[in-house]
Amino acid sequence: MSSAHKGGNHRRRGRIAVRTAAATLFLGGAGAFLMAPAHAAPVPTDIGVQGHDSVGKSQLKARVHGALAAPAANTPASLRPAASAGAPSGTTSTSPEPQPSTSGTASPQIIGGTTTSISTAPWMVQLWYYDDKGTSDTSDDVGFFCGGTVVSPTKILTAAHCVSGYDWHNNGAIVYGTDQLPTTDPSTNTTDFHGGTVSGVWRQWNDSSFKITSTGTAVNDVAVLTLPDPISAKPLPITTSDDTASYKAGTQAQIYGWGRTSSTSQDISQTLRKATVPVNGDSTCSSYYGSDFVAGAMTCVGTPASGSDSGTVATCNGDSGGPLVVNGRVVGVVSWGVQDCVAQGSYSVFTKLSTYIGATEPRIDDTDLSGDGRADMFAIASNGQGYEYDSRGKSFGSRISLGDWSGVNLVRQADLDRDGYADLLVRTTDGTLYWQHYNVSTGNTDVTTLGTGWNSMKVMLVPGDVTGDGLQDLLTVDSSGNFWRYPGTGHGNFGSRVKLGYGWGQYGSNVFGKGDFTGDGKLDLLAQDSSGNLWLYKGTGNPSAPLASRVKIGWGFHYNAYVMNGDMTGNGHSDLIARDSSGNLWLYEGTGDVSHPLASRIKIGYGYGGYRLS
C-alpha cells in the first residue's frame, strides 16, 4: 500500500511559487477568455520529457538508413506470410514489410491505384524499424517498414503487428512531411529524405488482445505510437464508436500507402499512392475468408481481386498500418490480406476502428505527470505543499515534492494544447485561473493567466474532447447549479461558454470525470448525490447535448473526495479513486462495460485525510 507520508528522492528542476496576477477579465457570467502575460508557478517542469532526450536526429536518420539496407530475408517472423485455413491454401498474409528498391526503380503505381502528393494526405507517415542486434555482423540485422496516420500532434495510429514485440523507442523512427520514401546513394552511402522530417518514438501501445492466429491472420490489430514532441503534420480525425455509415456496403473509401506495386515484385513504391475502393459487408468478407474474418473486429474493402495485377485494386505488403479513410476520417487500419495481394476473389482486410475507440482514446489522450501513459495523482497537503503521486498500476510510487501550493484550491490535469505533455489548469484562492504548460521550445514551464472570478464555479472538469474536434473542453457547474461547456481552442484557453443544463447543484462538488467509462469512446461523467447514490451520465457524442439521462450505477458512496484523471491502471479504461473519512484511498478500476463500468474497490493507500486531491 502507498502511504501519503512516504518521501521521494527524485531529481527535479527548481520551482518558484505562484504570484498573484493582475486583474483580467471577470468570467463569472461572461464566457470569454482574456489571455494575460505568463507568470511563474510551481509546476513539475519534467512533465513528459523522460525517455527521449538521448535520441538525436543523426541517430534517427541512421536507423532509417539501416532499415533501408537490412536484408529482406531478415523481416521479423511476425510480419512474414502465413497460410490460412479459411481461404485458399497459402494465401493469407499479415503484410510482410519488404524494403524499397534502393535503386528507386519500383513502379510508382499502387495495385490499381495512382500516385498522390503529401498535400492530399498530410497525415500519412512512414514507420521505419532497424535493430542491428548489437553486432557488427549485418546478416542478423532486422529492418522493416509500415505506414501510419497522424491522429494528434504526438500520436501515430498504426497496426499492432507493426508494433507488438518491438522496441520502437530504441530502434524506430518516423518520417513525415513527404510523399517520397528515403533513398540511399550507393556511391556515397548517404540517405536522401526528400524533404521529409524524422522523429523518434517515445512510447508505444498496442491492444492487449492483439494476436496472430494459427492461420496467420491478425486480430485486434491496432496500435498507437507516442512521439516525444508534437509534429507539424495535420492530424486526421478518428471515427466514432457509433459510426455505422462508414462501414455500410458500397460506401466509397480511400486507401493510402507506399506498399508493393505488383504481385510479382517485392519492391514497395517510392511515391505515396492512393485508390478509391468500396466497403464490403461482413457477409461478403466471411464468404471468402470464413472464420478468419472476425465480424465486428474487421472490415474488408475492394471489388474481388482478379487473380493478377490487372483488374485488381488492393493494399499490399508495405501498406500495413495505413488508414482506411471515409469522409475525412480514419475508419480502419491496414491489417492483413492474401499473399501477393491479388488471389482471385480476395479482399483487403482492415481493423474496424469504431470497435477500438474505447481502447485507443485513452492512449491518444493519455497525458500524465510521469510520462508513462498512466494517470497520476496531484495532491496538496494541509501545509500547502504540493505532491505528485505516480501510478504504479494499482498503487502509487513515493511522493514527489512540487513546492508550495498554499494559494491553490483546484488543480486539473489536461493536455490543453495537444502537444503530448501534461498541462495543469490551476485555480488560486482568489479565483484566478492559470494554464501551466511545458514549453517544448525552451524546455521550461510557462504559466498563462486565463481569467478571474472562477471561485463562483463549484465544479470544474476537463474530461477530454466533448465536441469531437480533438481539443480539450472545460465543463463547469456554477453556484446556481447551471451546467456549462467552454470549448477548447487548442491553445490553452477556451471559447465562449454554452449552457448545457441546470439543477446540477444537487451534487455539490461531487461531479467528476475524465475519459470514457463505458467503452464506446465517448466522454462520460459520474456524480454522487447527498444520499450516496452514484450516477452515470453516459456520453452521447453530441456537442449540444453531450450527456444522456443519468443511470444509477451504485449506492453507499459516502466519500469526501474523488480523483478522476483517467486510466491509472493502464487497462484502457477510466478509473475512479475515492477517499473515505479515515483517509483511505480506494480504487474502482474501470471495466469498459456499460452495465458495470466499475469493478469492486480495492484499497490502494492510507493517510490521505489532510490532502486536497485532484
N, C-alpha and C positions, 0 to 999 in steps of 0.2 A: 504494500500500500504506500501511497505517497503522503508524506506529511507536509503541511504548509510551512513548517518551520525548519525544513532542511535547507542547508546552504548550498550554493553553487560556486564553482571556481572557474567560470567561463571567461575567456578573454574577450572583451568588447571595447569598442571605441568610446571616447568620452561623451558625456551628455550634459546639457545645461537645462535649467528649469524654464517652465513656461513664463512668458512675460504677459502682463495684461495688455490687451490690444486696444488700439484707438477705436472709438465707436464707428461702426459701419452701418449697414442697412438693417433696420429692425424687421424681423421676419415673423413675428408672432401672428400676423394676419395677412401678410403680403404674399409671399410665394415666389419671389425672385431673389437671386443671389448677387451680392456685390463682392468681387474678389479684392481683398486688401493685400498689402505687402506681406512678404514672408517674415515670420518671426521664429526665433529659436525655441525648441521644446525638447523635453526628454523623450526620445524615441529610439528604439533599437535600430541603430544605423547599419547593422549587419544583415538586415532583412533580405533574404533572397540572394545573398552573394556567395554563400558557401558552395563549393563543388565545381566551380568552373574557371576560377581565376588563372589556373596554370595552363589552360589550353589557348594558345595563341593562334593567330591567323596562319602563320607558316606551318605549324603543326597540323592544322586542319586541312590545309592545302596538300600537305604531304600524304594525308590519309586518302584524299581523292585520287592523288597520283598513284598511290599504292593499289587502290581498288581497280583502277584502270589497267594496271599491269598484272594483277593477280591471275594465276592460271584458272581458266574457266572450269577445269576439272575439279577445282577445289571449292566449288559452290557448296555451301552447307547442305547436309543431307536433308534437313527440314524444308529446303527450298527446291529439291530435285523432284522430277516427275515420279508419280507412283500410280500403279494400276488401280482400277476401280471395278468393284463387282456390280455396281449399279449402272454402268454404261458399257459400251463395247470394250472388251478386254484391253487393258494397257492404254486407255485413252485419257485418264484423268491426271491433271497436274495442278499442284499448288503454286504454279507460276515460278519456276526457277528463274533466277535473275542473272542472265549472262552479262558479260561486259560488252560495251560497244566496240565496234571495229576501230582500232587505233589508226587505221588508215583513212577513216572518215568516208568510206565508200558505201556505207549502208544506205539502202533506199530510203528516201525521206517520206515514204507513204506508210501510214498505219494500214493494217489489213482492211482494205475497203474504205479508208479514211483519207484525210488531206492534212497537209501541214498547216500550222497556225502560229501566230506570234504570241509572245508573252503578254502583250497588251490585252488580248482577248481572254486570257486566263492568268491574271497576275498572282493568283493564289496557288499556282502549281509550283511545287518544289521537288528537287532531286534529293534522294537519300542515299548516301554513299557509305559503305561499311568496309573497313580494312583492318585485319588483325594479322600481324606478321609472326605471331606466336612467340615473340621474343627471341627469335633465332635469326641467324644470317642466311639460313637456307630458304630461298624463296619458294621452294617446291611445296612447303606446308602453309604458305600464305593463304588467307581466306579473304575474299573480296566479293561483294555483290551490290546490286543496285535495286532500289524501289522508288516508287513515286509517293507523293504525299500532298496534302491540302492544308494551307494556312487557314485555320478557323478562328484564331485570335492572334494578336501580335506576337505571342510567345508560344503558341500551341500548334502542333502539326498533327493532323489526323492521318492515320495510315493503317495498314493491316497488321494484325498480331503476328502473322507468320514472318513478317519482316523485322520484328522486334523481340519476340519471346526467345529467351535463351542467349541473347547477345548483349554485350556491354556497349551501349551506344555512347555513353559519356566518354569512355576511354578509347573507343575505336571508330566512332561515327562522325559524319559531317553532313551538313545541309547546304545545298546550293540553291539560291533563289534569285529572281530578277532576270532570268534569261530563258529563251526558248531553245538554246543550244546546249548540248552536253559538252563537258570539257574534253579537250583533245590533247594528246601528248605528241610532241615533235620528237621522233626517234633520233634525230641527229644531235639534238641538244638535251634530250631527256627532260624537257620543261613542259609544263601543262598550261594550256590556254583556257581560261574560264569564260571566254567570250562575253564579257560584261557582267557575268554573274558574281554574286557576293556569297562568301562562305560563312557559315555559322556553326558553332558546336551544339551539343546536346547536353542539357543539364540533368534532366530526369527522364525516365521512361515508365510507361504503364501500358499493360495490355489486359484485356478482360481475363479475370482469373479462371474462367471456364473454357478458355481457348484450348483447342486440341486439334491435332491432325489424326484423323481416323485411320483405321487399318486399311481402308481403301484409298487413302491419300487425299481426302477432302479436308478442308479447313472449316471448323465450326466455332462460332463466337469470335470471328476473325476481325477484331478491331483493337486499335492501339492509339495512344496519344504520346507524342514526344514533347517535352517542355524545353524551350530554348533558354539560354542564360540571359539573353537580352531581347527586347522587342525588335522586330524587323519591320521594314517599311512596306513589305508586300501586303496588298489589300486582302483582308480575310474574306472567305466565302461562308455565308451563314449556313448553319446546320438545320436540317429539317426538324420538325416537332414530333413528339411521340404519338400524336393523334393524326398524323398525316396518312391518309389512305389514298388520296387522289394521285399522288406521285407514283403509286405502285399499281394503279389501275391498268389493266391490259390495254395496250395501244398507246399509252402515254409516250410522247416523244422525249427522249433523254439524250444528253451528250456525254460522251466518254473522252477522256484525255490521257495522254501518256507518251512516253519515249520507248515503248516496248518493241518487241520484234515486229518486223515489217513483212515477214514471209514465213510460211510454214517450212520452207526448205533452207532457211538460214538462221543461225543463232544470233546474228548481229541485231542490236537494237538501234532505234532511229537516232540520228544525230540531231534531228529537229523535232520539237513538240508537235504532236498530231492530235486531231480530234475527229469524231464521227458522230452522227446522229443515228440513234437506234430506238426501236420500240421496246417498251417494257412488256414483259410477258406475265400472265397469270401463273399462280402456283401450280395449277394442274398441268400446264404446258411444260414447266420445268421438271415436275415429278414424272411425267410420262417418259421423259428421256433419261433422267438420272436415277429414277427410282428412289430408294431410301437414302441415297447420298445427298439428295436435296432435302433440306430441312425447312419446311414452310414456317414462316414467321421469323426465322433467323437469316434467311437468304432470299434473294430475288434474282431472276435471270433476265437477260435482255438480248435483243437482236432477232433477226429472222434466222431460220435454221441454216447452219453453215452448209456450204455446197460440197465440201469434200476437197476443195482446193482453194488457193488464194482468190481466184476469180469467182466473183459472186458471193464472197464472204465478207462480212463486216464484224469484227470481233476484237476484244482485247487479247493480248498475248503476253508471253513471258517478258518481264521488264515493266509491265504496266501495274504490277501488284501495288496495292496501297493507294492508287489513284482514285479519283472521285467519279461517281455517277451523279450527274447534275440535272435537276429538273426545275425549271422556272427560277433559276438563280439561287438554288440551294443544293447543298450536297446531301443526297439521299442514300448513297451506297458507297462501299469501298471495294475496289477490285480484289477478289479473293482467290478463286480458282476456276479452272476450265479444263478442256480436253488437251491432252498432249499435242503439241504442234498446232493447236488452236482452230483447226478447220475441219475436223472429223464431221462427216455428213450428218446433218440433223442436230448438231450440238449448239449450245448456247454459252455465253459468258456469264459467270456466276459472281454476284456481289453480296457482301454483307448488307443486310437490310437495316439501315442505320436507325430508323424510327424505333426499332426494338431495343436499341442500346443507348438511347438518350439518357435514361436514368443512370446508367453506369458511366457514361462519358462526361456528363455535365459536371460532376464533382472534380473530374480531372482537368477540365477546361477552366473551371472557376475554383481552383484548389489552393489559392494563396494562403499562406500561414506564416507564422513568425520565424520558424526554424528552417523552412525551405525544404521539408522532406515530403510534402504532399499531404500531410495530416494536419487537422485543425488543432491549434494550440490554444491555451487559455491565458488571458491577461487578467491580473488581479492587483488591486490596490489595498494595502494593509491599513489598519486603523491609524498608523502613524504617518500615512501619506506616501509610503514607499511603494513604487510600482514593481511588479514581478512578472516575468514570463515563465510559464509552465509548459514545456514542450511535451507533446503527446508521445507516448511510447506504445501506442496501440490501445491498451485498456488500463493504462496508468500514466502518471506524469513523471518526467525526469526531475532532477533537482532544480529548484527555482533559480532564476537568473535575475539579478537586480537591474532595474531600468531607471533608477534615480527617483527624484522627488516628484510625486504626482499629487501633492496635497491639495492643489487647487482645482482638481478634476473630479467631476461627478458622473461622467459617462465616457466609455470607450467602445467603439465598434470597429471590427476588422473587415476590410473590403478592399479590393483592387479597383479603385475608382477610375484610374487612368488606363487600365487594361494593359499594363506593362509587365505583368507577371510577378510583380513584387507586392507584398502585403502592405497596404496603407492602413492608417488609423484615422477614424473620424472621432474627434475628441471634443467634448463639451466641458468648459470650465465652470466653476461655481457661479460666475457672474452671467452665465447664459451665452457666452461666446462659443461659436462653433469653429473648429480648426480642421484642416486637412493636412495630415502629416504623411509624407511620402518620400520614398527613396528616389534620389536623382541619379539616373543611370550615367549621365554625362560626367558628373562631378564626384560620384561615389559618396555623397553626403545626404543627409536628411533635410528636406525642405519642409517648411510649415507655412501654410497659407490660411489667412483668416477668411472664413466664409460668411460670417454674419453674426449678429447679436440677437438677443430676445428668445433664445431657444429653451430657456427654462420653462416656458409655457407648455412644452411638449412632455407629456407623461411617458410616452413610448417613442423610441427612435430605433429603427431597424434598417439594416442594409442587407436584405435577404438574397440579393442577386439581381438578375435581369428579369424584371416584371413585364416590360413592354415588348420583349422579343427583338430588340435592336442590338443586343450583345453588350449593352452597357449596364452598369450597376445603378439601381434605383434606391431611393430613400423612402421608407414608409414611416409615418408618424401618427400618433394619436394625441390630440391636444387636450387641454384641461376640461373642455366641454364634451369630450368623448367622440369628437369628429375624427374620421379616418382620412388621411391624406397621402397622396403619392407625389413625390418630387422626382421627375425623370432625370436620370443621369445623363451627362453630356459627354463623358469620356475624358474630361479634362480636370476631374477632381471636384467639380461643382455640380449644381443641379438646376434644372429648368423650373418654370413656374408650376406651382403645385396644382393638383387636381383632386377634388373631393371624391372619395370612393364610398363613404358611408358614414353612419353615425351610430351612437349607442355603445361604442366600444369602451366607455368609461366603466362598465360593469366589471371589467377585468383588472382595473387598476393599472399597475405596471407589468402585469404578468401576461404580456403578449410577446411572442418570440418566434424566431425562425431564421434559418439560413439554409437555403437549398431545398432539395426535394425529398420528402418523406415517403412518397407513395410509389416511386419507381417509374413515373411517367415523364420525368424531365421537366416538370413544371414546379414552380416555387410554391410551397405550402407554408402555412402559419399554424402555430399552436397557441392556445390560450387557456389559462386556468381561472375559473371563476371563484367567488368567495366561498363556495361550498366544497371546493376541492375537486370539482369536475374538470377533466382535461378535454378540450375540444380541438378538433382538426378542421381547419379551413383549407380545403383542397384547392390547389391552383387550377385555373382554367386556361391560362394562356391568352386570355382576352385582356388587352391593356385597359379597357374602360371598366371592366368588371373582372378583375384578376382572381377573385376568390369565390368558390361555390358556397352554398349554405353549410353551416357548421355541422359536424358529426361528432358525437361523443365517443371518445376512444379510451377513457379511463376515469377513475374516481379515486378519492383518497389522496390527491396530490396537494398536500398541505406543506409545500416547500416555501422557503423565504427568498430563494434566488435561483435563477436558471442561467446556464451558459449555453449559447446556441451559436457555434461558429462553423458548423458544417460537419464534415466527415472526420472524426477523431480517430476511428479505428482503422481506416483505410479500406473498408469493405465496399466503398462506392455509394453509401447511403448516409444521409444526415443523421447525426446522433444528438441526444439530449442529455445534458448534465444538470442535475438538481442538487441543491444544498438543503439539508434539513436543519431543524432548530438546534441540533447538537453540533453543527459544524461539519457533518459528514457529507462527502460528495458521492453521488450515485450516478452511474452511467446507465442510460437507456439506449442501447445500441439500435440504430436504425436497421430495418429489415427490407425496406422497399416494397412491402406488402400492403396494399391499400386497406385490407381488412384488419391487419395487425401491424401497424407501421413501427412499433417499438417493441423490442424484446424485454424480457424481465430484467429488472435492475440488478446491477452488481456494484458493490462498494469499491470506490477507487481512491479514496483519500479521507483524511480527517484533519481537524484543526483549522478549518477554513471559516470559522464563525465570525472572525473580525475583519473579513475581507469584503471589498466591493468587487464583484466578479463580472466579467464580460467575455 
